[in-house]
Amino acid sequence: MPRGLDVTTHSFTHEQLLDRLGETSVRVGLNIQPGQQLVITAPLDAVALVRRVTEHAYRAGASLVTTFYADDETTLARYVHAHDDAFDTAPTWMADGIARAFREGAARLAITGANPTLLAGQNPERIARANRANSAANRPAMELITQFAVNWNIIACATPAWAAQVFPELPADEALEALWQGIFASSRVDREDPVAEWKAHNARLNTRAEYMNTARFDALHFTGPGTDLTVGLADGHLWAGGAELAGNGVVCNPNIPTEEIFTTPHCARVEGYVCSTKPLFHQGTLIDNIAVRFEAGRIVEATASKGEDVLKRILDTDEGASRIGEVALVPHSSPISASNILYCNTLFDENASSHIALGQAYTKCLTDPEGQSTEELIARGANDSLIHIDWMIGSDKIDVDGIKNGERTPLMRAGEWV
């Protein structure tokens, strides 16, 4: 089996596992409620998985399932053939409709699986402009997601282009099968009872989050090769992990898989420097060996060995793009890390490593955010931005301390919980 991948899928066929993933997404990830609508976004290669999700959603009582498909080839065609003035345009009409669906109570499922380096070699300025236009158009919907207003979930679908990036040494059919096995194993659908497995896993994550909420640290201090970073935590911050209660009263698992606990940092209280420990694959581009320095919460220096132009354009998206909106702790021994697979996909790679996120904060990770204005939330430390981009800073060489009233408490040593 490639690169130490530990799977137990031998007792189920591929079709059975695909069905189990669809069912787990509906029952555990989304927890669809009777009469609720569901909005799905997915790559074209995910049709079979979308059909499984749709069937289970209707069985659970969904009133309507609507899917928006994306196609890598047509996305790339825009960058190859469109006029230069086309890259400041986004489908605002569609984004407005999706935001309206969320406001009216629809659940949201994103299926990831696009080619991680689809836009390699394309004009970074065009990529930045298109990303900025899309981020602005999707802002109303994104705010509802970061507020955790509705139940939502992200799962993955193996696709040929993605599999070729993850397992370049394998023939195409073997690479696709290996990627599927990794998805099934990390999503826990190869177990005898996936729902029970997720219940137990969520309990472990919730226990860890409860410890951090009781400890009430003022800041976290990350140290290791290329890293000496102090991350102040927002006033009234809350740690979360695993299953959570959405604003509409539904308990759901936003990410499948997930190994993290996370909270909202203070956007003005981050100091020091940090290096990425895994490559970032964002919107079809590779950004590797990121190194940044923070002063008063803002990135004032940034370099990367690959994709530096794209990184700097991301940081210029808006005022909040050069600040962070999330900090997450993940042990180096997490199953995804232990597999020794670089998935080239943030949903997986962020669950192999502690990480931070540029941009928008999750206001659900604050006590009593209801009714507070954007300005009031920013004053508490919650960053405001059009973007939210996670990148990995943890490894088996990184230590983490909690700081409270100047006193230090060891939290992680060599990437593992103390």
Rosetta blueprint (number, residue, H / E / L):
1 M L
2 P H
3 R H
4 G H
5 L L
6 D L
7 V L
8 T L
9 T H
10 H H
11 S H
12 F L
13 T L
14 H H
15 E H
16 Q H
17 L H
18 L H
19 D H
20 R H
21 L H
22 G H
23 E H
24 T H
25 S H
26 V H
27 R H
28 V H
29 G H
30 L H
31 N L
32 I L
33 Q L
34 P L
35 G L
36 Q L
37 Q E
38 L E
39 V E
40 I E
41 T E
42 A E
43 P E
44 L H
45 D H
46 A H
47 V H
48 A H
49 L H
50 V H
51 R H
52 R H
53 V H
54 T H
55 E H
56 H H
57 A H
58 Y H
59 R H
60 A L
61 G L
62 A L
63 S L
64 L E
65 V E
66 T E
67 T E
68 F E
69 Y E
70 A E
71 D L
72 D H
73 E H
74 T H
75 T H
76 L H
77 A H
78 R H
79 Y H
80 V H
81 H H
82 A L
83 H L
84 D H
85 D H
86 A H
87 F H
88 D H
89 T L
90 A L
91 P L
92 T H
93 W H
94 M H
95 A H
96 D H
97 G H
98 I H
99 A H
100 R H
101 A H
102 F H
103 R H
104 E L
105 G L
106 A L
107 A E
108 R E
109 L E
110 A E
111 I E
112 T E
113 G L
114 A L
115 N L
116 P L
117 T L
118 L L
119 L L
120 A L
121 G L
122 Q L
123 N L
124 P H
125 E H
126 R H
127 I H
128 A H
129 R H
130 A H
131 N H
132 R H
133 A H
134 N H
135 S H
136 A H
137 A H
138 N H
139 R H
140 P H
141 A H
142 M H
143 E H
144 L H
145 I H
146 T H
147 Q L
148 F L
149 A L
150 V L
151 N L
152 W E
153 N E
154 I E
155 I E
156 A E
157 C L
158 A L
159 T L
160 P H
161 A H
162 W H
163 A H
164 A H
165 Q H
166 V H
167 F L
168 P L
169 E L
170 L L
171 P L
172 A H
173 D H
174 E H
175 A H
176 L H
177 E H
178 A H
179 L H
180 W H
181 Q H
182 G H
183 I H
184 F H
185 A H
186 S H
187 S L
188 R L
189 V L
190 D L
191 R L
192 E L
193 D L
194 P H
195 V H
196 A H
197 E H
198 W H
199 K H
200 A H
201 H H
202 N H
203 A H
204 R H
205 L H
206 N H
207 T H
208 R H
209 A H
210 E H
211 Y H
212 M H
213 N H
214 T H
215 A H
216 R L
217 F L
218 D L
219 A E
220 L E
221 H E
222 F E
223 T E
224 G E
225 P L
226 G L
227 T E
228 D E
229 L E
230 T E
231 V E
232 G E
233 L E
234 A L
235 D L
236 G L
237 H E
238 L L
239 W L
240 A E
241 G L
242 G L
243 A L
244 E E
245 L E
246 A L
247 G L
248 N L
249 G L
250 V L
251 V E
252 C E
253 N L
254 P L
255 N E
256 I L
257 P L
258 T L
259 E L
260 E L
261 I E
262 F E
263 T E
264 T L
265 P E
266 H E
267 C E
268 A E
269 R E
270 V E
271 E E
272 G E
273 Y E
274 V E
275 C E
276 S L
277 T L
278 K L
279 P L
280 L E
281 F E
282 H E
283 Q L
284 G L
285 T E
286 L E
287 I E
288 D E
289 N L
290 I L
291 A E
292 V E
293 R E
294 F E
295 E E
296 A L
297 G L
298 R E
299 I E
300 V E
301 E E
302 A E
303 T E
304 A L
305 S L
306 K E
307 G L
308 E H
309 D H
310 V H
311 L H
312 K H
313 R H
314 I H
315 L H
316 D L
317 T L
318 D L
319 E H
320 G H
321 A H
322 S H
323 R L
324 I E
325 G E
326 E E
327 V E
328 A E
329 L E
330 V L
331 P L
332 H L
333 S L
334 S L
335 P H
336 I H
337 S H
338 A H
339 S L
340 N L
341 I L
342 L L
343 Y L
344 C L
345 N L
346 T H
347 L H
348 F H
349 D H
350 E L
351 N L
352 A L
353 S L
354 S L
355 H E
356 I E
357 A E
358 L E
359 G E
360 Q L
361 A L
362 Y L
363 T H
364 K H
365 C H
366 L E
367 T L
368 D L
369 P L
370 E L
371 G L
372 Q L
373 S L
374 T H
375 E H
376 E H
377 L H
378 I H
379 A H
380 R H
381 G L
382 A L
383 N L
384 D L
385 S L
386 L L
387 I L
388 H E
389 I E
390 D E
391 W E
392 M E
393 I L
394 G L
395 S L
396 D L
397 K L
398 I L
399 D E
400 V E
401 D E
402 G E
403 I E
404 K E
405 N L
406 G L
407 E E
408 R E
409 T E
410 P E
411 L E
412 M E
413 R E
414 A L
415 G L
416 E E
417 W E
418 V L
